[in-house]
Structure formats: C-alpha cells, structure tokens
Amino acid sequence: MSFGYQVLGFGSGVAGAAPYAASYLIIAGGGSGGTRGGGGGGAGGYRNSYASETSGADSSTESTLTLVPGTEYTVTVGAGGAGPATNAGGNNGSDSEITGSDITDVTSVGGGRGGTRYNQGSNIGPGAGGSGGGSPKNGAVSGGSGTANQGRDGGTTASNDSAGGSGGGGASNTGSNNSGETAGAGGSGLASSITGSSVTRAGGGGGSGENNGASGGSGGGGTGAQSNAASGAAGDANKGAGGGGGEWDSGSGGAGGKGVVFLRMATASYTGTTTGSPTESTDGSDTILTFNSSGSYTG
C-alpha cells in the first residue's frame, strides 16, 4: 500500500519535484512629503515580472523567478517614510525584496523624500529613490532621481521666486514641476492585473504651496496640503505611494505608503507553506500570495 509520502532531499529541495516559475510584483515603501511648501514624496520602486505587463519607469517586463521545491524564499515589505515634523526633512521609504539561496535577490528601492523649505533661504533637498522626491518651494533645485527601471524623477522647482513645491515621481510619470505659486502634481503609477483585476499603484505625492496643494498621482499618491498650516495627505498603504507636501507656513509632510509584494504561480505547484500570514487568492489555474507585511514562502 502506498501512503504518498514525500522524500526530502538534502540541499536540493524535495527529491523528484521539478522547479517551477513564479511571477512577482515588488513595490517598495513610498517617501514622505516635505514640509513648509514641501515637495511630494516619490513612490517606492516598482518591479514587475507578470505576463507582459510594464515594469517601473515604463520598462520591459522582468524575468520570472524559478523556485526550487523545499527552498525558503524570504519576502521583505518596506515601510513608508514617516511624516516629518515641521522644519524637518522628510524620510525615504524602505526597500522591498525577495531573497533566497538559489536566486538573484530582487530589490525595489524605497521612494525618495520630498524636499523641505526649512526657513528663509535654507532648504533640505529632495531624496533620490525608487522614484525621486519633488523639490520644495523657493528651492531652485532639481527633483530627486528615480532608479532605472523602477520609477521616475521628482519634479523641479524652477526658481527662488516660486512659492509652490513640485510633485514626487511615480512608477510611470515624472512629478510635475510647480508653476509659480501653483504646486506640482505627483507622477502617476502603473496598473497591474497580477491579482486577477487591474489595480494602479505607486503614485507620487503632490506638492504644496501657499494655500494650494496639488493632487497625488494615480496609484494612491497623497495630496499636498490645501490650507494654511495643514499637513500633506499620506500615500496609500500597500501601494508604495508617496506622501503629499505640507503647506508653506508650518505644515508637515504626509507619510509615505507601505509597500507590497505579490507572488503568482501555478496552483498545481503551490505548496501552501508560508510565514507572515500573506493573503491567498486564485485566478484561473494560478494561486496569488499578497504580502502586506514581511514573511516567507517555501517552494
């Protein structure tokens, strides 16, 4: 009589079981907005290997992972950058990644912070990241740089005579430059159907100016503060979106949104062995794991 027991190999996964492909979408934490007419935060880096979908900065789809049965793969979900206090610089988001002993680690870079107008004649510049943060009002500095194949640059504040912050970069579009006292909008994110339905994520945060704030980019970007002394809106959690800039007088920047990691594979290959309590769903013949917090999957 056969009891269907599996025999475990040593150092090579499950004996007799074949490696199999898994697609991923890995989004890092978004950067926070800046303060006092701050620039919007940049979205977290966006890397996608599902189907033929676009990856970050409108780049080509990445290669799928090859998972070995019996091997554990660690999933790290990056936090969004914390919203800064007034007169303080913003904070970059944290990286998200998938690592394992038999794969090349796949890392998405945290979004860049929005720039801050610290006081008259003094600025804290925007941060580089997966997508770059936007420049603050009266900054006359370039937006933060995005990472190749992950996200776009933040917007640039053109001159010291301007009174509006620029938008943070998104996964698809660069943050908008300010226009005088009118703040710049956040760059748009990208849509993916890795879960079976199309959802847009990784939008940049909007900048803020003198009693007017710009919208965040599609994909959850936080809106820049719209009234005196108000704070920017936070970027959407588990979309890796950038936070909005704080209003020019004393407003704080909005926090960046936490990242997310998706893994999609054939249900016939899926083992069900996970840590960190990812959400499990199915689409056709595939199983999708959604990691809103860090954990692991064993092939």
Secondary structure as UniProt FT lines:
FT   TURN            15..16
FT   STRAND          20..27
FT   STRAND          46..48
FT   TURN            51..52
FT   HELIX           56..58
FT   STRAND          65..67
FT   TURN            69..70
FT   STRAND          72..76
FT   TURN            86..87
FT   STRAND          96..99
FT   TURN            101..102
FT   STRAND          106..108
FT   STRAND          116..119
FT   TURN            120..121
FT   STRAND          122..124
FT   TURN            137..138
FT   TURN            148..150
FT   TURN            160..161
FT   TURN            180..181
FT   STRAND          190..192
FT   TURN            194..195
FT   STRAND          199..201
FT   STRAND          208..209
FT   TURN            218..220
FT   TURN            228..229
FT   TURN            237..240
FT   TURN            248..250
FT   STRAND          260..266
FT   TURN            267..269
FT   STRAND          273..275
FT   STRAND          279..283
FT   TURN            284..285
FT   STRAND          286..291
FT   STRAND          295..298
//
